Amino acid sequence: MWFGVFLIVLGLTTQKTSITEYEQLRSKIFKTAILFLLSHHTVDKLHRCLKLKFKSHRIYLCARCSGGLLGFIAGMLFIKIVEPFLSEIQTMLLASFMAMPALLDWSTQKLKLRESTNNIRVMTGFLLGLGSIMTMLTVNILLRMIVTSVFLLIFVGVTALAKEENKCIYIPI
């Protein structure tokens, strides 16, 4: 038993001289998780992301989600201006129309009818974010659930129609 304790203490006190395979794998998994969280695209679809350089690292941000975040922020200001003039139903209709371009852009890409550009993705994401924050802040939950269900059914339907090969391989660059 004492020999085992001695080996553990010796292992804890000695300095490592090289990176083990486990540490390399852990580093690769971490980089892959970060890539997935920020871009959620496979390596072959990273052209759908905004590319930023930070020191010697490249950071990929999903173009539509980046636009959506900007839309969320702008929507908090926009809602203060528009809210007094619109009823709940009018707000929901406006928000639904704002979400339509993103749904149409995504659907036509998913069905391989066309390939969008990052400028279009950012703009449609912006409108989606703007509409989303409008509904979250002004519309009752039942109406939100109904409209969200319709969009979700369209999303599921397009995904089923696409029949894309499932090759979800996330390899960090």
C-alpha positions in Angstrom: 0.0 0.0 0.0 2.8 2.4 0.9 4.4 1.7 -2.4 1.2 2.7 -4.2 1.0 6.0 -2.3 4.6 6.7 -3.0 4.0 6.2 -6.8 1.0 8.6 -6.7 2.9 11.2 -4.8 5.9 10.8 -7.2 3.5 11.1 -10.1 2.0 14.3 -8.7 5.3 16.0 -8.0 7.2 15.2 -11.2 6.9 17.5 -14.2 5.4 16.2 -17.4 7.8 16.3 -20.4 5.3 15.9 -23.2 1.6 16.1 -24.0 -0.1 12.8 -23.8 -2.6 11.4 -26.3 -5.4 12.0 -23.8 -4.5 15.7 -23.5 -4.4 16.0 -27.3 -7.8 14.3 -27.6 -9.2 16.5 -24.9 -7.9 19.6 -26.6 -9.4 18.5 -29.9 -12.8 17.8 -28.3 -12.7 21.3 -26.6 -11.9 23.0 -29.9 -14.6 21.0 -31.7 -17.2 22.0 -29.0 -16.3 25.7 -29.3 -16.5 25.4 -33.1 -19.9 23.8 -32.9 -21.2 26.4 -30.3 -20.1 29.4 -32.3 -20.7 28.2 -35.9 -22.7 24.9 -35.6 -21.6 24.1 -39.2 -19.5 21.2 -40.4 -16.1 22.1 -41.8 -17.4 21.9 -45.4 -20.0 24.6 -44.6 -17.8 27.1 -42.7 -18.2 29.4 -45.7 -21.6 30.2 -44.1 -19.9 31.8 -41.2 -18.3 35.1 -40.5 -14.6 34.7 -40.0 -12.8 36.7 -37.4 -9.1 36.7 -36.6 -8.0 37.0 -32.9 -4.3 37.0 -32.6 -3.3 33.8 -34.4 -6.7 32.1 -34.1 -9.6 32.1 -36.6 -13.0 32.3 -35.0 -16.1 31.3 -37.0 -19.5 32.8 -36.1 -22.7 31.7 -37.7 -23.7 34.5 -40.0 -27.5 34.2 -39.4 -27.0 33.9 -35.6 -24.8 36.9 -35.6 -27.5 38.9 -37.4 -30.1 37.5 -35.0 -28.1 38.7 -32.0 -27.9 42.2 -33.6 -31.6 42.0 -34.2 -32.3 41.1 -30.6 -30.3 44.2 -29.4 -31.9 46.5 -31.9 -35.3 45.0 -31.2 -35.2 46.2 -27.6 -35.0 49.7 -28.8 -37.4 49.2 -31.7 -40.1 47.8 -29.5 -40.2 50.9 -27.4 -41.0 53.0 -30.5 -43.5 50.6 -32.2 -45.3 49.0 -29.2 -47.7 52.0 -28.5 -49.0 51.9 -32.1 -49.6 48.2 -32.6 -52.0 45.8 -31.1 -50.9 42.3 -30.0 -52.1 40.7 -33.2 -50.5 43.3 -35.3 -47.2 42.9 -33.5 -47.4 39.1 -34.0 -48.1 39.5 -37.7 -45.3 42.0 -38.1 -42.9 39.6 -36.3 -44.1 36.7 -38.4 -43.4 38.6 -41.6 -39.9 39.5 -40.2 -39.2 35.8 -39.7 -40.3 34.7 -43.2 -37.1 35.8 -45.1 -34.9 33.7 -42.7 -37.2 30.7 -43.1 -37.3 31.1 -46.9 -33.5 31.6 -47.2 -32.8 28.6 -44.9 -35.4 26.4 -46.7 -34.1 27.1 -50.2 -30.6 26.3 -49.0 -31.6 23.1 -47.2 -33.5 21.9 -50.3 -30.4 22.8 -52.4 -32.3 25.1 -54.7 -29.7 27.9 -54.2 -26.8 28.9 -52.0 -27.2 32.1 -50.0 -24.5 34.6 -49.2 -23.4 35.7 -45.8 -24.8 39.2 -46.4 -28.2 37.7 -46.9 -27.8 35.4 -43.9 -26.9 38.4 -41.6 -29.8 40.4 -42.9 -32.4 37.6 -42.6 -31.0 36.8 -39.1 -31.3 40.4 -38.1 -35.0 40.4 -39.1 -35.5 37.1 -37.3 -33.9 38.4 -34.1 -35.9 41.7 -34.4 -39.2 39.8 -34.8 -38.3 37.3 -32.0 -37.7 39.9 -29.4 -40.9 41.7 -30.4 -43.0 38.7 -29.7 -41.1 37.8 -26.5 -41.7 41.2 -25.0 -45.2 42.0 -26.2 -47.2 39.0 -27.2 -49.0 36.5 -24.8 -47.6 33.0 -24.6 -50.5 31.2 -26.2 -50.3 33.3 -29.4 -46.5 32.8 -29.4 -46.9 29.0 -29.0 -49.3 28.9 -32.0 -47.1 30.8 -34.3 -43.9 29.1 -33.2 -45.6 25.7 -33.8 -46.4 26.7 -37.4 -42.8 27.7 -38.0 -41.6 24.5 -36.3 -43.8 22.4 -38.6 -42.4 24.1 -41.7 -38.9 23.6 -40.3 -39.5 19.8 -39.8 -41.2 19.5 -43.1 -38.3 21.1 -45.1 -35.8 19.0 -43.1 -37.7 15.8 -44.0 -37.9 16.8 -47.7 -34.2 17.6 -47.9 -33.1 14.0 -47.2 -29.5 15.3 -46.9 -26.8 12.8 -46.1 -26.1 12.9 -42.4 -22.4 13.7 -42.2 -22.0 15.6 -39.0 -18.3 15.6 -38.7 -17.0 18.5 -36.7 -13.2 18.8 -37.1 -11.6 22.0 -35.8 -9.2 23.8 -38.1 
